[in-house]
Amino acid sequence: MKLQNIKDVNAFFKVIDQCKGRVELVTAEGDRLNLKSKLSQYVSLANIFSNEASIPELEIVASEPDDIKALMDFMIQGN
C-alpha cells in the first residue's frame, strides 16, 4: 500500500510500533526494510526527513490484516 503526505511522523511511528506483524518499507530499488526496528526507522527514512517535516509518499507492506487496517485508519483520520 502507498501512504502519502504523512505530516505527523511521530504518530505514524506509534502506529507502526503497535502493529503485531511485519511492517516493511519498500525502497525505490525494491528492497524491504523492517520498520518495526527503530534503527531502520531512523536510517531508512533519514533522506526523506532531511529537509521536510512530512513524508510525501511511502510504499508499505504489512503482513497482518489488523495492521493494514490500523495504517489505513491513521491515514483516514488525518495525519
mmJSON file of the N, C-alpha and C atoms, coordinates in Angstrom:
{"data_MODEL":{"atom_site":{
"group_PDB":["ATOM","ATOM","ATOM","ATOM","ATOM","ATOM","ATOM","ATOM","ATOM","ATOM","ATOM","ATOM","ATOM","ATOM","ATOM","ATOM","ATOM","ATOM","ATOM","ATOM","ATOM","ATOM","ATOM","ATOM","ATOM","ATOM","ATOM","ATOM","ATOM","ATOM","ATOM","ATOM","ATOM","ATOM","ATOM","ATOM","ATOM","ATOM","ATOM","ATOM","ATOM","ATOM","ATOM","ATOM","ATOM","ATOM","ATOM","ATOM","ATOM","ATOM","ATOM","ATOM","ATOM","ATOM","ATOM","ATOM","ATOM","ATOM","ATOM","ATOM","ATOM","ATOM","ATOM","ATOM","ATOM","ATOM","ATOM","ATOM","ATOM","ATOM","ATOM","ATOM","ATOM","ATOM","ATOM","ATOM","ATOM","ATOM","ATOM","ATOM","ATOM","ATOM","ATOM","ATOM","ATOM","ATOM","ATOM","ATOM","ATOM","ATOM","ATOM","ATOM","ATOM","ATOM","ATOM","ATOM","ATOM","ATOM","ATOM","ATOM","ATOM","ATOM","ATOM","ATOM","ATOM","ATOM","ATOM","ATOM","ATOM","ATOM","ATOM","ATOM","ATOM","ATOM","ATOM","ATOM","ATOM","ATOM","ATOM","ATOM","ATOM","ATOM","ATOM","ATOM","ATOM","ATOM","ATOM","ATOM","ATOM","ATOM","ATOM","ATOM","ATOM","ATOM","ATOM","ATOM","ATOM","ATOM","ATOM","ATOM","ATOM","ATOM","ATOM","ATOM","ATOM","ATOM","ATOM","ATOM","ATOM","ATOM","ATOM","ATOM","ATOM","ATOM","ATOM","ATOM","ATOM","ATOM","ATOM","ATOM","ATOM","ATOM","ATOM","ATOM","ATOM","ATOM","ATOM","ATOM","ATOM","ATOM","ATOM","ATOM","ATOM","ATOM","ATOM","ATOM","ATOM","ATOM","ATOM","ATOM","ATOM","ATOM","ATOM","ATOM","ATOM","ATOM","ATOM","ATOM","ATOM","ATOM","ATOM","ATOM","ATOM","ATOM","ATOM","ATOM","ATOM","ATOM","ATOM","ATOM","ATOM","ATOM","ATOM","ATOM","ATOM","ATOM","ATOM","ATOM","ATOM","ATOM","ATOM","ATOM","ATOM","ATOM","ATOM","ATOM","ATOM","ATOM","ATOM","ATOM","ATOM","ATOM","ATOM","ATOM","ATOM","ATOM","ATOM","ATOM","ATOM","ATOM","ATOM","ATOM","ATOM","ATOM","ATOM","ATOM","ATOM"],
"id":[1,2,3,4,5,6,7,8,9,10,11,12,13,14,15,16,17,18,19,20,21,22,23,24,25,26,27,28,29,30,31,32,33,34,35,36,37,38,39,40,41,42,43,44,45,46,47,48,49,50,51,52,53,54,55,56,57,58,59,60,61,62,63,64,65,66,67,68,69,70,71,72,73,74,75,76,77,78,79,80,81,82,83,84,85,86,87,88,89,90,91,92,93,94,95,96,97,98,99,100,101,102,103,104,105,106,107,108,109,110,111,112,113,114,115,116,117,118,119,120,121,122,123,124,125,126,127,128,129,130,131,132,133,134,135,136,137,138,139,140,141,142,143,144,145,146,147,148,149,150,151,152,153,154,155,156,157,158,159,160,161,162,163,164,165,166,167,168,169,170,171,172,173,174,175,176,177,178,179,180,181,182,183,184,185,186,187,188,189,190,191,192,193,194,195,196,197,198,199,200,201,202,203,204,205,206,207,208,209,210,211,212,213,214,215,216,217,218,219,220,221,222,223,224,225,226,227,228,229,230,231,232,233,234,235,236,237],
"type_symbol":["N","C","C","N","C","C","N","C","C","N","C","C","N","C","C","N","C","C","N","C","C","N","C","C","N","C","C","N","C","C","N","C","C","N","C","C","N","C","C","N","C","C","N","C","C","N","C","C","N","C","C","N","C","C","N","C","C","N","C","C","N","C","C","N","C","C","N","C","C","N","C","C","N","C","C","N","C","C","N","C","C","N","C","C","N","C","C","N","C","C","N","C","C","N","C","C","N","C","C","N","C","C","N","C","C","N","C","C","N","C","C","N","C","C","N","C","C","N","C","C","N","C","C","N","C","C","N","C","C","N","C","C","N","C","C","N","C","C","N","C","C","N","C","C","N","C","C","N","C","C","N","C","C","N","C","C","N","C","C","N","C","C","N","C","C","N","C","C","N","C","C","N","C","C","N","C","C","N","C","C","N","C","C","N","C","C","N","C","C","N","C","C","N","C","C","N","C","C","N","C","C","N","C","C","N","C","C","N","C","C","N","C","C","N","C","C","N","C","C","N","C","C","N","C","C","N","C","C","N","C","C","N","C","C","N","C","C"],
"label_atom_id":["N","CA","C","N","CA","C","N","CA","C","N","CA","C","N","CA","C","N","CA","C","N","CA","C","N","CA","C","N","CA","C","N","CA","C","N","CA","C","N","CA","C","N","CA","C","N","CA","C","N","CA","C","N","CA","C","N","CA","C","N","CA","C","N","CA","C","N","CA","C","N","CA","C","N","CA","C","N","CA","C","N","CA","C","N","CA","C","N","CA","C","N","CA","C","N","CA","C","N","CA","C","N","CA","C","N","CA","C","N","CA","C","N","CA","C","N","CA","C","N","CA","C","N","CA","C","N","CA","C","N","CA","C","N","CA","C","N","CA","C","N","CA","C","N","CA","C","N","CA","C","N","CA","C","N","CA","C","N","CA","C","N","CA","C","N","CA","C","N","CA","C","N","CA","C","N","CA","C","N","CA","C","N","CA","C","N","CA","C","N","CA","C","N","CA","C","N","CA","C","N","CA","C","N","CA","C","N","CA","C","N","CA","C","N","CA","C","N","CA","C","N","CA","C","N","CA","C","N","CA","C","N","CA","C","N","CA","C","N","CA","C","N","CA","C","N","CA","C","N","CA","C","N","CA","C","N","CA","C","N","CA","C","N","CA","C","N","CA","C","N","CA","C","N","CA","C"],
"label_alt_id":[null,null,null,null,null,null,null,null,null,null,null,null,null,null,null,null,null,null,null,null,null,null,null,null,null,null,null,null,null,null,null,null,null,null,null,null,null,null,null,null,null,null,null,null,null,null,null,null,null,null,null,null,null,null,null,null,null,null,null,null,null,null,null,null,null,null,null,null,null,null,null,null,null,null,null,null,null,null,null,null,null,null,null,null,null,null,null,null,null,null,null,null,null,null,null,null,null,null,null,null,null,null,null,null,null,null,null,null,null,null,null,null,null,null,null,null,null,null,null,null,null,null,null,null,null,null,null,null,null,null,null,null,null,null,null,null,null,null,null,null,null,null,null,null,null,null,null,null,null,null,null,null,null,null,null,null,null,null,null,null,null,null,null,null,null,null,null,null,null,null,null,null,null,null,null,null,null,null,null,null,null,null,null,null,null,null,null,null,null,null,null,null,null,null,null,null,null,null,null,null,null,null,null,null,null,null,null,null,null,null,null,null,null,null,null,null,null,null,null,null,null,null,null,null,null,null,null,null,null,null,null,null,null,null,null,null,null],
"label_comp_id":["MET","MET","MET","LYS","LYS","LYS","LEU","LEU","LEU","GLN","GLN","GLN","ASN","ASN","ASN","ILE","ILE","ILE","LYS","LYS","LYS","ASP","ASP","ASP","VAL","VAL","VAL","ASN","ASN","ASN","ALA","ALA","ALA","PHE","PHE","PHE","PHE","PHE","PHE","LYS","LYS","LYS","VAL","VAL","VAL","ILE","ILE","ILE","ASP","ASP","ASP","GLN","GLN","GLN","CYS","CYS","CYS","LYS","LYS","LYS","GLY","GLY","GLY","ARG","ARG","ARG","VAL","VAL","VAL","GLU","GLU","GLU","LEU","LEU","LEU","VAL","VAL","VAL","THR","THR","THR","ALA","ALA","ALA","GLU","GLU","GLU","GLY","GLY","GLY","ASP","ASP","ASP","ARG","ARG","ARG","LEU","LEU","LEU","ASN","ASN","ASN","LEU","LEU","LEU","LYS","LYS","LYS","SER","SER","SER","LYS","LYS","LYS","LEU","LEU","LEU","SER","SER","SER","GLN","GLN","GLN","TYR","TYR","TYR","VAL","VAL","VAL","SER","SER","SER","LEU","LEU","LEU","ALA","ALA","ALA","ASN","ASN","ASN","ILE","ILE","ILE","PHE","PHE","PHE","SER","SER","SER","ASN","ASN","ASN","GLU","GLU","GLU","ALA","ALA","ALA","SER","SER","SER","ILE","ILE","ILE","PRO","PRO","PRO","GLU","GLU","GLU","LEU","LEU","LEU","GLU","GLU","GLU","ILE","ILE","ILE","VAL","VAL","VAL","ALA","ALA","ALA","SER","SER","SER","GLU","GLU","GLU","PRO","PRO","PRO","ASP","ASP","ASP","ASP","ASP","ASP","ILE","ILE","ILE","LYS","LYS","LYS","ALA","ALA","ALA","LEU","LEU","LEU","MET","MET","MET","ASP","ASP","ASP","PHE","PHE","PHE","MET","MET","MET","ILE","ILE","ILE","GLN","GLN","GLN","GLY","GLY","GLY","ASN","ASN","ASN"],
"label_asym_id":["A","A","A","A","A","A","A","A","A","A","A","A","A","A","A","A","A","A","A","A","A","A","A","A","A","A","A","A","A","A","A","A","A","A","A","A","A","A","A","A","A","A","A","A","A","A","A","A","A","A","A","A","A","A","A","A","A","A","A","A","A","A","A","A","A","A","A","A","A","A","A","A","A","A","A","A","A","A","A","A","A","A","A","A","A","A","A","A","A","A","A","A","A","A","A","A","A","A","A","A","A","A","A","A","A","A","A","A","A","A","A","A","A","A","A","A","A","A","A","A","A","A","A","A","A","A","A","A","A","A","A","A","A","A","A","A","A","A","A","A","A","A","A","A","A","A","A","A","A","A","A","A","A","A","A","A","A","A","A","A","A","A","A","A","A","A","A","A","A","A","A","A","A","A","A","A","A","A","A","A","A","A","A","A","A","A","A","A","A","A","A","A","A","A","A","A","A","A","A","A","A","A","A","A","A","A","A","A","A","A","A","A","A","A","A","A","A","A","A","A","A","A","A","A","A","A","A","A","A","A","A","A","A","A","A","A","A"],
"label_entity_id":["1","1","1","1","1","1","1","1","1","1","1","1","1","1","1","1","1","1","1","1","1","1","1","1","1","1","1","1","1","1","1","1","1","1","1","1","1","1","1","1","1","1","1","1","1","1","1","1","1","1","1","1","1","1","1","1","1","1","1","1","1","1","1","1","1","1","1","1","1","1","1","1","1","1","1","1","1","1","1","1","1","1","1","1","1","1","1","1","1","1","1","1","1","1","1","1","1","1","1","1","1","1","1","1","1","1","1","1","1","1","1","1","1","1","1","1","1","1","1","1","1","1","1","1","1","1","1","1","1","1","1","1","1","1","1","1","1","1","1","1","1","1","1","1","1","1","1","1","1","1","1","1","1","1","1","1","1","1","1","1","1","1","1","1","1","1","1","1","1","1","1","1","1","1","1","1","1","1","1","1","1","1","1","1","1","1","1","1","1","1","1","1","1","1","1","1","1","1","1","1","1","1","1","1","1","1","1","1","1","1","1","1","1","1","1","1","1","1","1","1","1","1","1","1","1","1","1","1","1","1","1","1","1","1","1","1","1"],
"label_seq_id":[1,1,1,2,2,2,3,3,3,4,4,4,5,5,5,6,6,6,7,7,7,8,8,8,9,9,9,10,10,10,11,11,11,12,12,12,13,13,13,14,14,14,15,15,15,16,16,16,17,17,17,18,18,18,19,19,19,20,20,20,21,21,21,22,22,22,23,23,23,24,24,24,25,25,25,26,26,26,27,27,27,28,28,28,29,29,29,30,30,30,31,31,31,32,32,32,33,33,33,34,34,34,35,35,35,36,36,36,37,37,37,38,38,38,39,39,39,40,40,40,41,41,41,42,42,42,43,43,43,44,44,44,45,45,45,46,46,46,47,47,47,48,48,48,49,49,49,50,50,50,51,51,51,52,52,52,53,53,53,54,54,54,55,55,55,56,56,56,57,57,57,58,58,58,59,59,59,60,60,60,61,61,61,62,62,62,63,63,63,64,64,64,65,65,65,66,66,66,67,67,67,68,68,68,69,69,69,70,70,70,71,71,71,72,72,72,73,73,73,74,74,74,75,75,75,76,76,76,77,77,77,78,78,78,79,79,79],
"pdbx_PDB_ins_code":[null,null,null,null,null,null,null,null,null,null,null,null,null,null,null,null,null,null,null,null,null,null,null,null,null,null,null,null,null,null,null,null,null,null,null,null,null,null,null,null,null,null,null,null,null,null,null,null,null,null,null,null,null,null,null,null,null,null,null,null,null,null,null,null,null,null,null,null,null,null,null,null,null,null,null,null,null,null,null,null,null,null,null,null,null,null,null,null,null,null,null,null,null,null,null,null,null,null,null,null,null,null,null,null,null,null,null,null,null,null,null,null,null,null,null,null,null,null,null,null,null,null,null,null,null,null,null,null,null,null,null,null,null,null,null,null,null,null,null,null,null,null,null,null,null,null,null,null,null,null,null,null,null,null,null,null,null,null,null,null,null,null,null,null,null,null,null,null,null,null,null,null,null,null,null,null,null,null,null,null,null,null,null,null,null,null,null,null,null,null,null,null,null,null,null,null,null,null,null,null,null,null,null,null,null,null,null,null,null,null,null,null,null,null,null,null,null,null,null,null,null,null,null,null,null,null,null,null,null,null,null,null,null,null,null,null,null],
"Cartn_x":[0.84,0.0,0.885,0.414,1.159,0.497,1.304,0.844,1.412,0.585,1.029,0.802,1.646,1.525,1.398,2.314,2.328,2.914,2.086,2.514,2.974,2.344,2.722,3.556,4.852,5.769,5.781,5.735,5.734,4.511,3.353,2.129,2.21,2.801,2.972,3.812,4.932,5.775,5.086,4.226,3.463,2.546,1.907,1.062,1.911,3.07,3.984,4.366,4.717,5.142,4.036,2.776,1.648,1.247,1.784,1.446,1.976,1.219,1.577,2.528,2.377,3.2,4.29,4.888,5.942,5.347,6.038,5.703,7.006,6.974,8.203,8.04,9.112,9.208,9.813,9.171,9.713,10.453,11.746,12.559,12.355,12.85,12.76,13.469,14.457,15.203,14.509,13.406,12.675,13.089,14.041,14.439,13.338,13.251,12.269,12.997,12.677,13.31,12.271,12.627,11.731,11.525,10.312,10.031,9.746,9.649,9.468,10.785,11.88,13.197,13.405,13.716,13.972,15.147,16.178,17.333,16.918,16.117,15.637,14.772,13.954,13.102,13.951,14.987,15.795,16.735,17.355,18.314,17.621,16.585,15.938,15.177,14.715,13.932,14.695,15.968,16.758,16.749,16.837,16.838,15.499,14.429,13.095,12.921,13.412,13.218,14.216,15.237,16.353,15.924,15.004,14.593,13.093,12.37,10.919,10.43,9.345,8.736,7.689,7.402,6.422,7.03,6.337,6.769,5.833,6.341,5.458,4.808,5.562,4.989,5.888,5.249,5.953,5.176,5.879,5.211,5.49,4.418,4.499,3.861,4.461,3.869,3.664,2.416,2.096,1.593,2.013,1.699,0.365,-0.153,-1.377,-2.532,-3.705,-4.87,-5.188,-5.041,-5.311,-4.312,-3.081,-2.074,-2.39,-2.848,-3.249,-4.388,-5.35,-6.48,-6.001,-5.076,-4.556,-3.855,-3.086,-2.401,-3.407,-4.422,-5.461,-6.232,-6.56,-7.265,-6.42,-5.115,-4.215,-4.299,-4.278,-4.327,-5.681,-6.754,-8.105,-8.39,-7.934,-8.218,-7.41,-6.549,-5.704,-4.403,-3.346,-2.027,-1.244],
"Cartn_y":[-1.17,0.0,1.232,2.271,3.529,4.498,5.082,6.1,7.421,8.454,9.758,10.854,11.866,13.091,12.832,12.077,11.826,13.059,13.753,15.002,14.802,13.876,13.624,12.347,12.51,11.376,10.59,11.276,10.579,9.696,10.2,9.401,8.215,8.414,7.329,6.208,6.56,5.54,4.873,5.579,4.951,3.865,4.15,3.142,1.947,2.202,1.121,0.277,0.93,0.221,-0.665,-0.284,-1.056,-2.216,-2.271,-3.356,-4.681,-5.742,-7.07,-7.823,-7.648,-8.373,-7.496,-8.012,-7.256,-6.083,-4.971,-3.79,-3.374,-3.364,-3.109,-1.919,-1.158,-0.073,-0.648,-0.419,-0.866,0.323,0.15,1.23,1.31,2.366,2.543,1.406,0.808,-0.305,-1.645,-1.667,-2.904,-3.625,-3.061,-3.661,-3.44,-4.343,-4.205,-4.031,-2.951,-2.638,-2.742,-3.432,-3.658,-2.359,-1.795,-0.54,-0.752,-1.992,-2.233,-2.013,-2.003,-1.749,-0.237,0.231,1.669,2.127,1.312,1.676,1.829,0.906,1.012,2.242,2.571,3.752,4.991,5.157,6.361,6.35,5.206,5.134,5.161,4.343,4.227,5.477,6.253,7.431,8.739,8.67,9.881,10.8,10.248,11.072,11.774,11.094,11.691,12.872,12.723,13.763,14.893,14.758,15.701,17.151,17.452,18.841,19.055,18.03,18.151,17.678,18.267,17.845,16.768,16.46,15.435,14.427,13.313,12.286,12.344,12.65,12.79,11.48,10.376,9.098,7.954,6.871,5.649,4.465,3.417,2.157,1.229,0.742,-0.08,-1.437,-2.492,-3.822,-4.264,-4.563,-5.053,-6.487,-7.361,-8.778,-9.161,-8.363,-8.701,-7.791,-8.36,-7.54,-6.438,-6.724,-5.705,-4.552,-4.859,-3.812,-2.936,-3.564,-2.801,-1.861,-2.37,-1.532,-0.362,-0.621,0.442,1.525,1.116,2.088,2.883,2.203,2.893,3.88,3.445,4.345,5.576,5.385,6.509,7.508,7.012,7.903,8.59,7.875,8.435,9.499,9.254,10.159,11.452,11.535,12.74,12.468,12.893,12.573,13.833],
"Cartn_z":[0.0,0.0,0.0,-0.652,-0.668,0.303,1.137,2.076,1.608,1.641,1.148,2.169,2.081,2.873,4.366,4.91,6.352,7.014,7.756,8.386,9.831,10.546,11.936,11.989,11.835,11.755,13.057,14.195,15.487,15.633,15.241,15.309,14.357,13.19,12.232,12.848,13.48,14.082,15.275,15.979,17.062,16.509,15.374,14.734,14.316,13.723,13.321,14.532,15.637,16.842,17.413,17.208,17.732,16.833,15.633,14.711,15.259,15.045,15.56,14.63,13.317,12.349,11.762,10.69,9.997,9.25,9.322,8.527,7.853,6.526,5.783,4.853,4.744,3.782,2.518,1.377,0.098,-0.516,-0.739,-1.307,-2.813,-3.414,-4.863,-5.601,-4.956,-5.562,-5.358,-4.589,-4.332,-3.065,-2.327,-1.05,-0.024,0.94,2.017,3.336,4.028,5.315,6.425,7.498,8.62,9.404,9.335,10.044,11.528,11.977,13.408,14.153,13.441,14.016,14.124,15.303,15.497,14.641,14.557,13.741,12.283,11.776,10.39,10.194,11.189,11.078,10.841,11.628,11.529,10.322,10.078,8.981,7.631,7.457,6.151,5.753,6.715,6.39,6.553,6.873,7.099,5.886,4.7,3.489,3.291,3.599,3.425,4.372,5.61,6.62,6.527,5.734,5.772,5.634,4.744,4.556,4.704,5.097,5.183,6.539,6.987,8.242,8.008,6.746,6.43,5.459,5.28,4.342,3.152,1.954,0.796,0.358,0.313,-0.105,0.319,0.799,1.162,0.636,0.255,-0.037,1.128,1.737,2.94,2.649,3.19,3.147,4.587,4.946,6.283,6.154,7.074,6.962,7.59,8.494,9.21,8.79,8.553,8.175,9.191,10.484,11.51,11.411,11.039,10.879,9.673,8.594,7.411,7.771,8.544,8.972,9.832,10.751,11.62,10.794,9.801,8.934,8.1,7.583,6.807,7.692,8.903,9.839,10.139,10.304,10.548,9.397,8.175,7.014,6.875,7.167,7.026,8.084,9.309,10.425,10.361,9.42,9.335,10.023,9.402,9.916,10.057],
"occupancy":[1.0,1.0,1.0,1.0,1.0,1.0,1.0,1.0,1.0,1.0,1.0,1.0,1.0,1.0,1.0,1.0,1.0,1.0,1.0,1.0,1.0,1.0,1.0,1.0,1.0,1.0,1.0,1.0,1.0,1.0,1.0,1.0,1.0,1.0,1.0,1.0,1.0,1.0,1.0,1.0,1.0,1.0,1.0,1.0,1.0,1.0,1.0,1.0,1.0,1.0,1.0,1.0,1.0,1.0,1.0,1.0,1.0,1.0,1.0,1.0,1.0,1.0,1.0,1.0,1.0,1.0,1.0,1.0,1.0,1.0,1.0,1.0,1.0,1.0,1.0,1.0,1.0,1.0,1.0,1.0,1.0,1.0,1.0,1.0,1.0,1.0,1.0,1.0,1.0,1.0,1.0,1.0,1.0,1.0,1.0,1.0,1.0,1.0,1.0,1.0,1.0,1.0,1.0,1.0,1.0,1.0,1.0,1.0,1.0,1.0,1.0,1.0,1.0,1.0,1.0,1.0,1.0,1.0,1.0,1.0,1.0,1.0,1.0,1.0,1.0,1.0,1.0,1.0,1.0,1.0,1.0,1.0,1.0,1.0,1.0,1.0,1.0,1.0,1.0,1.0,1.0,1.0,1.0,1.0,1.0,1.0,1.0,1.0,1.0,1.0,1.0,1.0,1.0,1.0,1.0,1.0,1.0,1.0,1.0,1.0,1.0,1.0,1.0,1.0,1.0,1.0,1.0,1.0,1.0,1.0,1.0,1.0,1.0,1.0,1.0,1.0,1.0,1.0,1.0,1.0,1.0,1.0,1.0,1.0,1.0,1.0,1.0,1.0,1.0,1.0,1.0,1.0,1.0,1.0,1.0,1.0,1.0,1.0,1.0,1.0,1.0,1.0,1.0,1.0,1.0,1.0,1.0,1.0,1.0,1.0,1.0,1.0,1.0,1.0,1.0,1.0,1.0,1.0,1.0,1.0,1.0,1.0,1.0,1.0,1.0,1.0,1.0,1.0,1.0,1.0,1.0,1.0,1.0,1.0,1.0,1.0,1.0],
"B_iso_or_equiv":[0.0,0.0,0.0,0.0,0.0,0.0,0.0,0.0,0.0,0.0,0.0,0.0,0.0,0.0,0.0,0.0,0.0,0.0,0.0,0.0,0.0,0.0,0.0,0.0,0.0,0.0,0.0,0.0,0.0,0.0,0.0,0.0,0.0,0.0,0.0,0.0,0.0,0.0,0.0,0.0,0.0,0.0,0.0,0.0,0.0,0.0,0.0,0.0,0.0,0.0,0.0,0.0,0.0,0.0,0.0,0.0,0.0,0.0,0.0,0.0,0.0,0.0,0.0,0.0,0.0,0.0,0.0,0.0,0.0,0.0,0.0,0.0,0.0,0.0,0.0,0.0,0.0,0.0,0.0,0.0,0.0,0.0,0.0,0.0,0.0,0.0,0.0,0.0,0.0,0.0,0.0,0.0,0.0,0.0,0.0,0.0,0.0,0.0,0.0,0.0,0.0,0.0,0.0,0.0,0.0,0.0,0.0,0.0,0.0,0.0,0.0,0.0,0.0,0.0,0.0,0.0,0.0,0.0,0.0,0.0,0.0,0.0,0.0,0.0,0.0,0.0,0.0,0.0,0.0,0.0,0.0,0.0,0.0,0.0,0.0,0.0,0.0,0.0,0.0,0.0,0.0,0.0,0.0,0.0,0.0,0.0,0.0,0.0,0.0,0.0,0.0,0.0,0.0,0.0,0.0,0.0,0.0,0.0,0.0,0.0,0.0,0.0,0.0,0.0,0.0,0.0,0.0,0.0,0.0,0.0,0.0,0.0,0.0,0.0,0.0,0.0,0.0,0.0,0.0,0.0,0.0,0.0,0.0,0.0,0.0,0.0,0.0,0.0,0.0,0.0,0.0,0.0,0.0,0.0,0.0,0.0,0.0,0.0,0.0,0.0,0.0,0.0,0.0,0.0,0.0,0.0,0.0,0.0,0.0,0.0,0.0,0.0,0.0,0.0,0.0,0.0,0.0,0.0,0.0,0.0,0.0,0.0,0.0,0.0,0.0,0.0,0.0,0.0,0.0,0.0,0.0,0.0,0.0,0.0,0.0,0.0,0.0],
"pdbx_formal_charge":[null,null,null,null,null,null,null,null,null,null,null,null,null,null,null,null,null,null,null,null,null,null,null,null,null,null,null,null,null,null,null,null,null,null,null,null,null,null,null,null,null,null,null,null,null,null,null,null,null,null,null,null,null,null,null,null,null,null,null,null,null,null,null,null,null,null,null,null,null,null,null,null,null,null,null,null,null,null,null,null,null,null,null,null,null,null,null,null,null,null,null,null,null,null,null,null,null,null,null,null,null,null,null,null,null,null,null,null,null,null,null,null,null,null,null,null,null,null,null,null,null,null,null,null,null,null,null,null,null,null,null,null,null,null,null,null,null,null,null,null,null,null,null,null,null,null,null,null,null,null,null,null,null,null,null,null,null,null,null,null,null,null,null,null,null,null,null,null,null,null,null,null,null,null,null,null,null,null,null,null,null,null,null,null,null,null,null,null,null,null,null,null,null,null,null,null,null,null,null,null,null,null,null,null,null,null,null,null,null,null,null,null,null,null,null,null,null,null,null,null,null,null,null,null,null,null,null,null,null,null,null,null,null,null,null,null,null],
"auth_seq_id":[1,1,1,2,2,2,3,3,3,4,4,4,5,5,5,6,6,6,7,7,7,8,8,8,9,9,9,10,10,10,11,11,11,12,12,12,13,13,13,14,14,14,15,15,15,16,16,16,17,17,17,18,18,18,19,19,19,20,20,20,21,21,21,22,22,22,23,23,23,24,24,24,25,25,25,26,26,26,27,27,27,28,28,28,29,29,29,30,30,30,31,31,31,32,32,32,33,33,33,34,34,34,35,35,35,36,36,36,37,37,37,38,38,38,39,39,39,40,40,40,41,41,41,42,42,42,43,43,43,44,44,44,45,45,45,46,46,46,47,47,47,48,48,48,49,49,49,50,50,50,51,51,51,52,52,52,53,53,53,54,54,54,55,55,55,56,56,56,57,57,57,58,58,58,59,59,59,60,60,60,61,61,61,62,62,62,63,63,63,64,64,64,65,65,65,66,66,66,67,67,67,68,68,68,69,69,69,70,70,70,71,71,71,72,72,72,73,73,73,74,74,74,75,75,75,76,76,76,77,77,77,78,78,78,79,79,79],
"auth_comp_id":["MET","MET","MET","LYS","LYS","LYS","LEU","LEU","LEU","GLN","GLN","GLN","ASN","ASN","ASN","ILE","ILE","ILE","LYS","LYS","LYS","ASP","ASP","ASP","VAL","VAL","VAL","ASN","ASN","ASN","ALA","ALA","ALA","PHE","PHE","PHE","PHE","PHE","PHE","LYS","LYS","LYS","VAL","VAL","VAL","ILE","ILE","ILE","ASP","ASP","ASP","GLN","GLN","GLN","CYS","CYS","CYS","LYS","LYS","LYS","GLY","GLY","GLY","ARG","ARG","ARG","VAL","VAL","VAL","GLU","GLU","GLU","LEU","LEU","LEU","VAL","VAL","VAL","THR","THR","THR","ALA","ALA","ALA","GLU","GLU","GLU","GLY","GLY","GLY","ASP","ASP","ASP","ARG","ARG","ARG","LEU","LEU","LEU","ASN","ASN","ASN","LEU","LEU","LEU","LYS","LYS","LYS","SER","SER","SER","LYS","LYS","LYS","LEU","LEU","LEU","SER","SER","SER","GLN","GLN","GLN","TYR","TYR","TYR","VAL","VAL","VAL","SER","SER","SER","LEU","LEU","LEU","ALA","ALA","ALA","ASN","ASN","ASN","ILE","ILE","ILE","PHE","PHE","PHE","SER","SER","SER","ASN","ASN","ASN","GLU","GLU","GLU","ALA","ALA","ALA","SER","SER","SER","ILE","ILE","ILE","PRO","PRO","PRO","GLU","GLU","GLU","LEU","LEU","LEU","GLU","GLU","GLU","ILE","ILE","ILE","VAL","VAL","VAL","ALA","ALA","ALA","SER","SER","SER","GLU","GLU","GLU","PRO","PRO","PRO","ASP","ASP","ASP","ASP","ASP","ASP","ILE","ILE","ILE","LYS","LYS","LYS","ALA","ALA","ALA","LEU","LEU","LEU","MET","MET","MET","ASP","ASP","ASP","PHE","PHE","PHE","MET","MET","MET","ILE","ILE","ILE","GLN","GLN","GLN","GLY","GLY","GLY","ASN","ASN","ASN"],
"auth_asym_id":["A","A","A","A","A","A","A","A","A","A","A","A","A","A","A","A","A","A","A","A","A","A","A","A","A","A","A","A","A","A","A","A","A","A","A","A","A","A","A","A","A","A","A","A","A","A","A","A","A","A","A","A","A","A","A","A","A","A","A","A","A","A","A","A","A","A","A","A","A","A","A","A","A","A","A","A","A","A","A","A","A","A","A","A","A","A","A","A","A","A","A","A","A","A","A","A","A","A","A","A","A","A","A","A","A","A","A","A","A","A","A","A","A","A","A","A","A","A","A","A","A","A","A","A","A","A","A","A","A","A","A","A","A","A","A","A","A","A","A","A","A","A","A","A","A","A","A","A","A","A","A","A","A","A","A","A","A","A","A","A","A","A","A","A","A","A","A","A","A","A","A","A","A","A","A","A","A","A","A","A","A","A","A","A","A","A","A","A","A","A","A","A","A","A","A","A","A","A","A","A","A","A","A","A","A","A","A","A","A","A","A","A","A","A","A","A","A","A","A","A","A","A","A","A","A","A","A","A","A","A","A","A","A","A","A","A","A"],
"auth_atom_id":["N","CA","C","N","CA","C","N","CA","C","N","CA","C","N","CA","C","N","CA","C","N","CA","C","N","CA","C","N","CA","C","N","CA","C","N","CA","C","N","CA","C","N","CA","C","N","CA","C","N","CA","C","N","CA","C","N","CA","C","N","CA","C","N","CA","C","N","CA","C","N","CA","C","N","CA","C","N","CA","C","N","CA","C","N","CA","C","N","CA","C","N","CA","C","N","CA","C","N","CA","C","N","CA","C","N","CA","C","N","CA","C","N","CA","C","N","CA","C","N","CA","C","N","CA","C","N","CA","C","N","CA","C","N","CA","C","N","CA","C","N","CA","C","N","CA","C","N","CA","C","N","CA","C","N","CA","C","N","CA","C","N","CA","C","N","CA","C","N","CA","C","N","CA","C","N","CA","C","N","CA","C","N","CA","C","N","CA","C","N","CA","C","N","CA","C","N","CA","C","N","CA","C","N","CA","C","N","CA","C","N","CA","C","N","CA","C","N","CA","C","N","CA","C","N","CA","C","N","CA","C","N","CA","C","N","CA","C","N","CA","C","N","CA","C","N","CA","C","N","CA","C","N","CA","C","N","CA","C","N","CA","C","N","CA","C","N","CA","C","N","CA","C","N","CA","C"],
"pdbx_PDB_model_num":[1,1,1,1,1,1,1,1,1,1,1,1,1,1,1,1,1,1,1,1,1,1,1,1,1,1,1,1,1,1,1,1,1,1,1,1,1,1,1,1,1,1,1,1,1,1,1,1,1,1,1,1,1,1,1,1,1,1,1,1,1,1,1,1,1,1,1,1,1,1,1,1,1,1,1,1,1,1,1,1,1,1,1,1,1,1,1,1,1,1,1,1,1,1,1,1,1,1,1,1,1,1,1,1,1,1,1,1,1,1,1,1,1,1,1,1,1,1,1,1,1,1,1,1,1,1,1,1,1,1,1,1,1,1,1,1,1,1,1,1,1,1,1,1,1,1,1,1,1,1,1,1,1,1,1,1,1,1,1,1,1,1,1,1,1,1,1,1,1,1,1,1,1,1,1,1,1,1,1,1,1,1,1,1,1,1,1,1,1,1,1,1,1,1,1,1,1,1,1,1,1,1,1,1,1,1,1,1,1,1,1,1,1,1,1,1,1,1,1,1,1,1,1,1,1,1,1,1,1,1,1,1,1,1,1,1,1]
}}}
